[in-house]
Amino acid sequence: MSGPIGSSQWIYSSGAAASFYDHQISQSARFDAVDNSHLTLASTDTSGNRNYWTFSVWFKRAQVDVRHHILGGYSGNGYSDDVLRLQITDIDYPSTGHGNRFQVNCTETNMGFDNDGEKTLRDTSSWYHLVWSNNNGACVIYINGESWTTFNLDGGTNSAINSKQMKIGIDASTSTSNGFDGNMAEAIMISHSTQAGGTLTPSSFGETKNNVWVPKDLSGLSNKDFHLDFANASALGNDVSGNDRDWTVNNMGADHQVIDSPTHGS
């Protein structure tokens, strides 16, 4: 592991963050599961590439032992079509020790990929950095710069991500269940028609400093598909990539922008 899982809390003390972090993230968006807080990208917005993409986001859990959806894609044609869900899954494996880990589902064959090993994500005081890359159906999930699990998408190519409707923070096929409870920061999608342009590693988004995984400045990153920095409290779904892929905000007011971030403690 490149440093410990989660951010070192001493960094947050007495202005130390300003001198430690080369790139500052000023705020994050708070998602409340009880209120079904989530973001939606319209089903008519299909500008992203379905086969070569990388999604990066920083997240902090507010509770454990519940199912948390982070990103999903849904094409809207029912059970015969793809519904990809990246979730921290717990209730699927009661009393087995398999909870608090990542799973990707597809309803076409009801597949599920659980990460290998006994690594879990139970610390509600720490920020985690997630990268999910898709190379024409071959996927890798990274946490804090290190490979977490690898798998192949059901059916291989043409993922539901960047297909039609996408959602952040809730089940992609509904708007009423399994919401994320916690904070997210710097959600960005990179996509391109070639592997080299669309499939990135965590080093594009972060780096190790004093054994801690920290964010990089994303302003110069190429092939941005959307970039949500949550800097506008009145429009948390504002896309700052330049592509105007703005997300619809659901059950999230200006008070859902908070100063707690990967580089600034709450």
C-alpha positions in Angstrom: 0.0 0.0 0.0 1.2 3.5 -0.8 0.6 4.8 2.7 -2.2 4.0 5.1 -5.8 3.6 4.0 -7.4 7.0 4.7 -5.9 10.4 5.4 -3.6 11.0 8.4 -5.5 13.1 10.8 -2.4 15.0 12.0 -2.3 16.7 8.6 -5.5 18.6 9.4 -4.2 20.3 12.5 -3.5 24.0 12.9 -3.0 25.0 9.3 -0.7 22.1 8.5 -2.8 21.1 5.5 -1.8 24.3 3.7 1.8 23.5 3.8 1.5 19.7 3.3 -0.8 19.5 0.3 0.4 20.9 -3.1 -3.2 20.8 -4.3 -6.1 21.9 -2.1 -9.7 20.6 -2.3 -11.7 23.2 -0.6 -15.0 21.4 -0.2 -17.0 18.2 -0.8 -20.7 17.3 -1.3 -22.6 15.6 1.4 -25.0 12.8 0.5 -27.7 11.7 2.9 -29.1 8.2 2.4 -32.3 9.0 4.4 -33.1 11.8 2.0 -32.1 9.9 -1.1 -29.5 12.6 -2.0 -28.0 11.9 -5.4 -27.0 13.3 -8.8 -28.4 12.2 -12.2 -27.0 12.7 -15.7 -29.8 12.7 -18.2 -30.4 9.6 -20.3 -30.1 11.7 -23.5 -26.5 12.6 -22.6 -24.4 9.9 -24.2 -21.3 11.8 -25.1 -18.9 9.7 -23.2 -17.1 6.6 -24.5 -18.5 3.2 -23.2 -15.4 1.1 -23.6 -12.4 3.2 -22.5 -12.9 5.2 -19.4 -11.6 5.9 -16.0 -13.7 7.3 -13.0 -12.0 8.9 -10.0 -13.6 10.1 -6.8 -12.7 10.8 -3.2 -15.2 9.5 -0.7 -15.8 9.4 3.1 -18.3 7.1 4.6 -20.7 8.3 7.3 -21.7 4.8 8.4 -20.7 1.2 7.8 -22.5 -2.1 7.4 -24.9 -0.7 4.9 -25.0 -0.8 1.1 -23.5 2.4 -0.5 -23.8 3.1 -4.2 -21.2 5.4 -5.7 -21.6 5.3 -9.5 -24.0 3.5 -11.7 -25.2 3.4 -15.3 -28.6 2.3 -16.5 -29.8 2.1 -20.1 -33.5 1.8 -19.1 -34.5 -1.3 -21.0 -35.2 -3.5 -18.0 -33.6 -6.7 -16.7 -32.1 -7.6 -20.1 -29.9 -4.6 -20.1 -26.9 -3.6 -18.1 -27.1 -2.0 -14.7 -23.6 -1.5 -13.3 -23.3 -0.7 -9.7 -20.2 0.0 -7.8 -21.2 -0.4 -4.2 -19.7 -1.1 -0.8 -21.6 -4.2 0.0 -22.4 -5.5 3.5 -25.9 -6.8 3.8 -25.3 -9.3 1.0 -22.9 -11.2 3.2 -24.3 -11.2 6.7 -22.0 -12.6 9.4 -19.4 -13.7 6.8 -16.8 -11.0 7.2 -17.3 -10.1 3.5 -18.9 -6.7 4.2 -17.5 -3.2 3.6 -16.0 -4.2 0.3 -16.6 -3.3 -3.3 -18.9 -5.1 -5.7 -19.9 -4.5 -9.3 -23.3 -5.9 -10.5 -24.9 -6.3 -13.8 -28.5 -7.4 -14.1 -28.1 -9.1 -17.4 -26.8 -12.3 -15.7 -27.0 -11.0 -12.1 -23.2 -11.1 -11.9 -21.3 -9.8 -8.9 -17.6 -9.2 -8.4 -16.4 -9.0 -4.8 -12.9 -7.8 -4.2 -10.3 -10.4 -3.2 -8.7 -10.7 0.2 -9.9 -9.4 3.5 -9.4 -5.7 2.9 -12.3 -3.6 4.2 -13.3 0.0 4.3 -14.7 0.6 7.7 -13.0 3.9 8.8 -15.6 6.7 8.9 -13.0 9.3 9.9 -10.9 8.9 6.8 -11.1 9.8 3.1 -10.5 7.1 0.5 -9.6 7.6 -3.1 -11.3 5.4 -5.6 -10.3 4.9 -9.3 -12.3 2.6 -11.5 -10.8 2.0 -15.0 -12.4 0.1 -17.9 -10.2 -1.1 -20.7 -12.8 -2.5 -23.2 -14.5 -4.6 -20.5 -11.4 -5.4 -18.4 -11.7 -3.4 -15.2 -9.5 -2.5 -12.3 -10.5 -0.8 -9.0 -7.8 1.0 -7.1 -8.0 2.4 -3.6 -5.5 5.0 -2.4 -3.3 4.3 -5.4 -3.1 0.5 -5.1 -4.9 -2.1 -7.1 -7.9 -3.5 -5.1 -9.5 -5.9 -7.4 -9.7 -6.8 -11.2 -12.7 -8.2 -13.1 -14.3 -8.3 -16.6 -17.6 -6.7 -17.3 -20.5 -9.0 -18.1 -20.7 -9.1 -21.9 -17.3 -7.4 -22.2 -17.7 -4.2 -24.2 -20.3 -1.5 -24.2 -20.7 -0.8 -20.5 -23.7 0.9 -19.1 -21.5 3.7 -17.9 -21.6 6.5 -20.5 -24.5 4.7 -22.2 -27.6 6.5 -21.1 -28.6 7.5 -17.6 -25.9 7.6 -14.9 -26.3 8.3 -11.2 -24.0 9.2 -8.4 -24.9 8.3 -4.8 -27.9 5.9 -5.4 -29.0 2.8 -7.2 -28.8 3.6 -10.9 -32.0 1.7 -11.7 -34.0 3.5 -9.1 -33.9 6.7 -7.1 -35.2 5.3 -3.8 -32.8 2.7 -2.4 -29.2 2.0 -1.3 -28.1 5.7 -1.2 -24.7 6.8 -0.3 -24.3 8.2 3.2 -21.2 10.4 3.5 -19.2 12.8 1.4 -17.7 12.8 -2.1 -15.1 15.2 -3.6 -13.5 15.6 -7.1 -15.6 13.3 -9.1 -14.1 13.1 -12.6 -14.6 10.9 -15.7 -12.0 10.4 -18.4 -13.1 8.8 -21.6 -11.6 8.4 -25.1 -12.0 6.1 -28.1 -8.6 4.5 -27.4 -7.1 2.7 -24.5 -4.2 5.1 -24.1 -6.6 8.1 -23.9 -9.2 6.7 -21.7 -7.7 4.1 -19.4 -5.6 5.7 -16.7 -3.9 4.7 -13.4 -4.2 6.4 -10.0 -1.0 8.4 -10.7 -3.1 10.6 -12.9 -5.2 11.7 -10.0 -3.0 11.4 -6.9 0.5 10.8 -5.5 2.2 9.5 -2.4 3.7 12.2 -0.1 5.3 11.2 3.2 3.6 7.8 2.9 0.1 9.4 2.5 -1.9 9.2 -0.7 -2.9 12.8 -1.6 -4.8 14.5 -4.5 -3.2 16.0 -7.6 -4.3 19.2 -9.5 -6.7 17.9 -12.2 -6.8 21.1 -14.2 -4.4 19.9 -16.9 -5.7 16.4 -17.2 -6.7 15.5 -20.8 -9.8 13.8 -22.1 -12.1 15.0 -19.4 -15.6 13.8 -19.9 -17.1 15.4 -16.8 -15.6 17.0 -13.7 -17.6 17.7 -10.6 -15.6 19.8 -8.1 -18.7 20.7 -6.0 -17.4 24.3 -5.7 -20.7 25.9 -6.5 -23.1 25.4 -3.6 -26.1 26.4 -5.5 -25.3 24.0 -8.4 -23.5 21.0 -7.0 -23.9 19.1 -10.3 -22.0 21.8 -12.3 -19.6 20.2 -14.7 -16.3 22.2 -14.8 -14.7 20.1 -17.6 -15.8 22.4 -20.3 -18.2 19.8 -21.8 -21.3 21.1 -20.0 -22.3 17.6 -18.8 -24.1 19.1 -15.8 -25.8 16.7 -13.4 -29.2 17.2 -11.9 -29.2 17.6 -8.2 -31.7 15.6 -6.2 -32.5 16.3 -2.6 -29.3 18.3 -2.1 -29.4 22.0 -1.1 -26.6 24.5 -0.7 -26.1 23.1 2.8 -24.9 19.9 1.2 -21.6 21.6 0.3 -19.3 21.2 3.3 -15.7 22.2 4.0 -14.7 18.6 5.0 -12.5 17.4 2.2 -9.4 15.1 1.5 -7.2 18.1 2.2 -9.2 19.9 4.9 -10.7 18.4 8.0 -14.3 19.0 9.1 
